[in-house]
Amino acid sequence: MKKRLFVKSDYIKLEILKALREQNNLTFYMLTKITKINWNSLNPNCNFLEKLGFIKIKQEKTPGMEYSVISITKEGEKILNLFE
C-alpha cells in the first residue's frame, strides 16, 4: 500500500491557488464554479490560506450587497511553484 503524503484539504488548497494564479481577483462564487469545490469546503480553506499569507480576501461593497474578492499573493505563487 502506498502512503499518502497529503490529505484532501491539501489538494483543495492547491486547486484554489492554481485557479487564482490563472484568473486573479475572484469572488467565492466564481471560485466555486471554476474549481467545483463547494462553499462549505472552499471558505475554511481560503481562510486558512489567508492566515498563511498565500491569498488575500478583501471585502467589497455595491449598493445593497457585500462580497469578497480573493487574490493570490506572491508568497502563494512561490509555494504553488514548489508543488509543480
Chimera marker file (.cmm) of the C-alpha trace (Angstrom):
<marker_set name="trace">
<marker id="1" x="0.000" y="0.000" z="0.000" r="1" g="1" b="0" radius="0.5"/>
<marker id="2" x="1.302" y="3.432" z="-0.987" r="1" g="1" b="0" radius="0.5"/>
<marker id="3" x="1.461" y="6.001" z="1.801" r="1" g="1" b="0" radius="0.5"/>
<marker id="4" x="-0.323" y="9.285" z="1.086" r="1" g="1" b="0" radius="0.5"/>
<marker id="5" x="1.650" y="12.452" z="1.608" r="1" g="1" b="0" radius="0.5"/>
<marker id="6" x="-1.307" y="14.834" z="1.617" r="1" g="1" b="0" radius="0.5"/>
<marker id="7" x="-4.873" y="14.917" z="2.855" r="1" g="1" b="0" radius="0.5"/>
<marker id="8" x="-7.891" y="16.002" z="0.784" r="1" g="1" b="0" radius="0.5"/>
<marker id="9" x="-7.862" y="19.560" z="2.152" r="1" g="1" b="0" radius="0.5"/>
<marker id="10" x="-4.256" y="19.971" z="0.971" r="1" g="1" b="0" radius="0.5"/>
<marker id="11" x="-5.338" y="19.218" z="-2.591" r="1" g="1" b="0" radius="0.5"/>
<marker id="12" x="-8.240" y="21.656" z="-2.205" r="1" g="1" b="0" radius="0.5"/>
<marker id="13" x="-5.833" y="24.404" z="-1.165" r="1" g="1" b="0" radius="0.5"/>
<marker id="14" x="-3.607" y="23.704" z="-4.154" r="1" g="1" b="0" radius="0.5"/>
<marker id="15" x="-6.618" y="23.831" z="-6.512" r="1" g="1" b="0" radius="0.5"/>
<marker id="16" x="-7.616" y="27.191" z="-5.044" r="1" g="1" b="0" radius="0.5"/>
<marker id="17" x="-4.118" y="28.592" z="-5.576" r="1" g="1" b="0" radius="0.5"/>
<marker id="18" x="-3.981" y="27.248" z="-9.145" r="1" g="1" b="0" radius="0.5"/>
<marker id="19" x="-7.340" y="28.808" z="-10.012" r="1" g="1" b="0" radius="0.5"/>
<marker id="20" x="-6.266" y="32.166" z="-8.570" r="1" g="1" b="0" radius="0.5"/>
<marker id="21" x="-2.998" y="32.068" z="-10.474" r="1" g="1" b="0" radius="0.5"/>
<marker id="22" x="-4.925" y="31.550" z="-13.718" r="1" g="1" b="0" radius="0.5"/>
<marker id="23" x="-7.523" y="34.248" z="-13.011" r="1" g="1" b="0" radius="0.5"/>
<marker id="24" x="-6.853" y="36.552" z="-10.063" r="1" g="1" b="0" radius="0.5"/>
<marker id="25" x="-9.418" y="38.620" z="-8.126" r="1" g="1" b="0" radius="0.5"/>
<marker id="26" x="-12.251" y="36.111" z="-7.975" r="1" g="1" b="0" radius="0.5"/>
<marker id="27" x="-15.321" y="36.080" z="-5.769" r="1" g="1" b="0" radius="0.5"/>
<marker id="28" x="-16.175" y="32.993" z="-3.721" r="1" g="1" b="0" radius="0.5"/>
<marker id="29" x="-18.996" y="32.282" z="-6.172" r="1" g="1" b="0" radius="0.5"/>
<marker id="30" x="-16.698" y="32.413" z="-9.208" r="1" g="1" b="0" radius="0.5"/>
<marker id="31" x="-14.102" y="30.315" z="-7.390" r="1" g="1" b="0" radius="0.5"/>
<marker id="32" x="-16.673" y="27.603" z="-6.601" r="1" g="1" b="0" radius="0.5"/>
<marker id="33" x="-17.688" y="27.480" z="-10.275" r="1" g="1" b="0" radius="0.5"/>
<marker id="34" x="-14.099" y="27.252" z="-11.545" r="1" g="1" b="0" radius="0.5"/>
<marker id="35" x="-12.782" y="24.731" z="-9.013" r="1" g="1" b="0" radius="0.5"/>
<marker id="36" x="-16.027" y="22.741" z="-8.488" r="1" g="1" b="0" radius="0.5"/>
<marker id="37" x="-15.333" y="22.953" z="-4.728" r="1" g="1" b="0" radius="0.5"/>
<marker id="38" x="-18.447" y="23.629" z="-2.673" r="1" g="1" b="0" radius="0.5"/>
<marker id="39" x="-18.627" y="26.715" z="-0.486" r="1" g="1" b="0" radius="0.5"/>
<marker id="40" x="-18.521" y="24.708" z="2.762" r="1" g="1" b="0" radius="0.5"/>
<marker id="41" x="-15.059" y="23.415" z="1.821" r="1" g="1" b="0" radius="0.5"/>
<marker id="42" x="-13.877" y="26.478" z="-0.033" r="1" g="1" b="0" radius="0.5"/>
<marker id="43" x="-14.496" y="29.031" z="2.715" r="1" g="1" b="0" radius="0.5"/>
<marker id="44" x="-12.448" y="27.443" z="5.546" r="1" g="1" b="0" radius="0.5"/>
<marker id="45" x="-9.622" y="26.522" z="3.166" r="1" g="1" b="0" radius="0.5"/>
<marker id="46" x="-9.467" y="30.096" z="1.852" r="1" g="1" b="0" radius="0.5"/>
<marker id="47" x="-9.459" y="31.441" z="5.402" r="1" g="1" b="0" radius="0.5"/>
<marker id="48" x="-6.538" y="29.139" z="6.247" r="1" g="1" b="0" radius="0.5"/>
<marker id="49" x="-4.632" y="30.188" z="3.114" r="1" g="1" b="0" radius="0.5"/>
<marker id="50" x="-5.175" y="33.819" z="4.067" r="1" g="1" b="0" radius="0.5"/>
<marker id="51" x="-3.784" y="33.214" z="7.581" r="1" g="1" b="0" radius="0.5"/>
<marker id="52" x="-0.662" y="31.754" z="5.955" r="1" g="1" b="0" radius="0.5"/>
<marker id="53" x="-0.359" y="34.807" z="3.699" r="1" g="1" b="0" radius="0.5"/>
<marker id="54" x="-0.872" y="32.877" z="0.442" r="1" g="1" b="0" radius="0.5"/>
<marker id="55" x="-4.068" y="34.678" z="-0.556" r="1" g="1" b="0" radius="0.5"/>
<marker id="56" x="-5.764" y="37.963" z="0.260" r="1" g="1" b="0" radius="0.5"/>
<marker id="57" x="-9.506" y="38.249" z="0.902" r="1" g="1" b="0" radius="0.5"/>
<marker id="58" x="-10.826" y="41.780" z="0.510" r="1" g="1" b="0" radius="0.5"/>
<marker id="59" x="-14.383" y="42.885" z="1.294" r="1" g="1" b="0" radius="0.5"/>
<marker id="60" x="-16.097" y="44.906" z="-1.446" r="1" g="1" b="0" radius="0.5"/>
<marker id="61" x="-19.455" y="46.666" z="-1.439" r="1" g="1" b="0" radius="0.5"/>
<marker id="62" x="-22.029" y="47.566" z="-4.019" r="1" g="1" b="0" radius="0.5"/>
<marker id="63" x="-25.361" y="49.193" z="-3.196" r="1" g="1" b="0" radius="0.5"/>
<marker id="64" x="-27.235" y="46.626" z="-1.140" r="1" g="1" b="0" radius="0.5"/>
<marker id="65" x="-24.614" y="43.879" z="-1.376" r="1" g="1" b="0" radius="0.5"/>
<marker id="66" x="-21.314" y="42.948" z="0.225" r="1" g="1" b="0" radius="0.5"/>
<marker id="67" x="-18.941" y="40.374" z="-1.273" r="1" g="1" b="0" radius="0.5"/>
<marker id="68" x="-15.363" y="39.136" z="-1.031" r="1" g="1" b="0" radius="0.5"/>
<marker id="69" x="-12.659" y="39.318" z="-3.681" r="1" g="1" b="0" radius="0.5"/>
<marker id="70" x="-9.886" y="36.738" z="-3.403" r="1" g="1" b="0" radius="0.5"/>
<marker id="71" x="-6.418" y="37.158" z="-4.904" r="1" g="1" b="0" radius="0.5"/>
<marker id="72" x="-3.195" y="35.191" z="-4.741" r="1" g="1" b="0" radius="0.5"/>
<marker id="73" x="-0.126" y="36.795" z="-3.149" r="1" g="1" b="0" radius="0.5"/>
<marker id="74" x="3.495" y="36.499" z="-4.246" r="1" g="1" b="0" radius="0.5"/>
<marker id="75" x="4.027" y="34.052" z="-1.377" r="1" g="1" b="0" radius="0.5"/>
<marker id="76" x="1.112" y="31.981" z="-2.672" r="1" g="1" b="0" radius="0.5"/>
<marker id="77" x="2.643" y="31.851" z="-6.134" r="1" g="1" b="0" radius="0.5"/>
<marker id="78" x="6.009" y="30.827" z="-4.663" r="1" g="1" b="0" radius="0.5"/>
<marker id="79" x="4.514" y="27.978" z="-2.625" r="1" g="1" b="0" radius="0.5"/>
<marker id="80" x="2.471" y="26.789" z="-5.598" r="1" g="1" b="0" radius="0.5"/>
<marker id="81" x="5.636" y="26.596" z="-7.711" r="1" g="1" b="0" radius="0.5"/>
<marker id="82" x="7.135" y="24.200" z="-5.151" r="1" g="1" b="0" radius="0.5"/>
<marker id="83" x="4.374" y="21.671" z="-5.835" r="1" g="1" b="0" radius="0.5"/>
<marker id="84" x="4.614" y="21.691" z="-9.613" r="1" g="1" b="0" radius="0.5"/>
<link id1="1" id2="2" r="1" g="1" b="0" radius="0.2"/>
<link id1="2" id2="3" r="1" g="1" b="0" radius="0.2"/>
<link id1="3" id2="4" r="1" g="1" b="0" radius="0.2"/>
<link id1="4" id2="5" r="1" g="1" b="0" radius="0.2"/>
<link id1="5" id2="6" r="1" g="1" b="0" radius="0.2"/>
<link id1="6" id2="7" r="1" g="1" b="0" radius="0.2"/>
<link id1="7" id2="8" r="1" g="1" b="0" radius="0.2"/>
<link id1="8" id2="9" r="1" g="1" b="0" radius="0.2"/>
<link id1="9" id2="10" r="1" g="1" b="0" radius="0.2"/>
<link id1="10" id2="11" r="1" g="1" b="0" radius="0.2"/>
<link id1="11" id2="12" r="1" g="1" b="0" radius="0.2"/>
<link id1="12" id2="13" r="1" g="1" b="0" radius="0.2"/>
<link id1="13" id2="14" r="1" g="1" b="0" radius="0.2"/>
<link id1="14" id2="15" r="1" g="1" b="0" radius="0.2"/>
<link id1="15" id2="16" r="1" g="1" b="0" radius="0.2"/>
<link id1="16" id2="17" r="1" g="1" b="0" radius="0.2"/>
<link id1="17" id2="18" r="1" g="1" b="0" radius="0.2"/>
<link id1="18" id2="19" r="1" g="1" b="0" radius="0.2"/>
<link id1="19" id2="20" r="1" g="1" b="0" radius="0.2"/>
<link id1="20" id2="21" r="1" g="1" b="0" radius="0.2"/>
<link id1="21" id2="22" r="1" g="1" b="0" radius="0.2"/>
<link id1="22" id2="23" r="1" g="1" b="0" radius="0.2"/>
<link id1="23" id2="24" r="1" g="1" b="0" radius="0.2"/>
<link id1="24" id2="25" r="1" g="1" b="0" radius="0.2"/>
<link id1="25" id2="26" r="1" g="1" b="0" radius="0.2"/>
<link id1="26" id2="27" r="1" g="1" b="0" radius="0.2"/>
<link id1="27" id2="28" r="1" g="1" b="0" radius="0.2"/>
<link id1="28" id2="29" r="1" g="1" b="0" radius="0.2"/>
<link id1="29" id2="30" r="1" g="1" b="0" radius="0.2"/>
<link id1="30" id2="31" r="1" g="1" b="0" radius="0.2"/>
<link id1="31" id2="32" r="1" g="1" b="0" radius="0.2"/>
<link id1="32" id2="33" r="1" g="1" b="0" radius="0.2"/>
<link id1="33" id2="34" r="1" g="1" b="0" radius="0.2"/>
<link id1="34" id2="35" r="1" g="1" b="0" radius="0.2"/>
<link id1="35" id2="36" r="1" g="1" b="0" radius="0.2"/>
<link id1="36" id2="37" r="1" g="1" b="0" radius="0.2"/>
<link id1="37" id2="38" r="1" g="1" b="0" radius="0.2"/>
<link id1="38" id2="39" r="1" g="1" b="0" radius="0.2"/>
<link id1="39" id2="40" r="1" g="1" b="0" radius="0.2"/>
<link id1="40" id2="41" r="1" g="1" b="0" radius="0.2"/>
<link id1="41" id2="42" r="1" g="1" b="0" radius="0.2"/>
<link id1="42" id2="43" r="1" g="1" b="0" radius="0.2"/>
<link id1="43" id2="44" r="1" g="1" b="0" radius="0.2"/>
<link id1="44" id2="45" r="1" g="1" b="0" radius="0.2"/>
<link id1="45" id2="46" r="1" g="1" b="0" radius="0.2"/>
<link id1="46" id2="47" r="1" g="1" b="0" radius="0.2"/>
<link id1="47" id2="48" r="1" g="1" b="0" radius="0.2"/>
<link id1="48" id2="49" r="1" g="1" b="0" radius="0.2"/>
<link id1="49" id2="50" r="1" g="1" b="0" radius="0.2"/>
<link id1="50" id2="51" r="1" g="1" b="0" radius="0.2"/>
<link id1="51" id2="52" r="1" g="1" b="0" radius="0.2"/>
<link id1="52" id2="53" r="1" g="1" b="0" radius="0.2"/>
<link id1="53" id2="54" r="1" g="1" b="0" radius="0.2"/>
<link id1="54" id2="55" r="1" g="1" b="0" radius="0.2"/>
<link id1="55" id2="56" r="1" g="1" b="0" radius="0.2"/>
<link id1="56" id2="57" r="1" g="1" b="0" radius="0.2"/>
<link id1="57" id2="58" r="1" g="1" b="0" radius="0.2"/>
<link id1="58" id2="59" r="1" g="1" b="0" radius="0.2"/>
<link id1="59" id2="60" r="1" g="1" b="0" radius="0.2"/>
<link id1="60" id2="61" r="1" g="1" b="0" radius="0.2"/>
<link id1="61" id2="62" r="1" g="1" b="0" radius="0.2"/>
<link id1="62" id2="63" r="1" g="1" b="0" radius="0.2"/>
<link id1="63" id2="64" r="1" g="1" b="0" radius="0.2"/>
<link id1="64" id2="65" r="1" g="1" b="0" radius="0.2"/>
<link id1="65" id2="66" r="1" g="1" b="0" radius="0.2"/>
<link id1="66" id2="67" r="1" g="1" b="0" radius="0.2"/>
<link id1="67" id2="68" r="1" g="1" b="0" radius="0.2"/>
<link id1="68" id2="69" r="1" g="1" b="0" radius="0.2"/>
<link id1="69" id2="70" r="1" g="1" b="0" radius="0.2"/>
<link id1="70" id2="71" r="1" g="1" b="0" radius="0.2"/>
<link id1="71" id2="72" r="1" g="1" b="0" radius="0.2"/>
<link id1="72" id2="73" r="1" g="1" b="0" radius="0.2"/>
<link id1="73" id2="74" r="1" g="1" b="0" radius="0.2"/>
<link id1="74" id2="75" r="1" g="1" b="0" radius="0.2"/>
<link id1="75" id2="76" r="1" g="1" b="0" radius="0.2"/>
<link id1="76" id2="77" r="1" g="1" b="0" radius="0.2"/>
<link id1="77" id2="78" r="1" g="1" b="0" radius="0.2"/>
<link id1="78" id2="79" r="1" g="1" b="0" radius="0.2"/>
<link id1="79" id2="80" r="1" g="1" b="0" radius="0.2"/>
<link id1="80" id2="81" r="1" g="1" b="0" radius="0.2"/>
<link id1="81" id2="82" r="1" g="1" b="0" radius="0.2"/>
<link id1="82" id2="83" r="1" g="1" b="0" radius="0.2"/>
<link id1="83" id2="84" r="1" g="1" b="0" radius="0.2"/>
</marker_set>
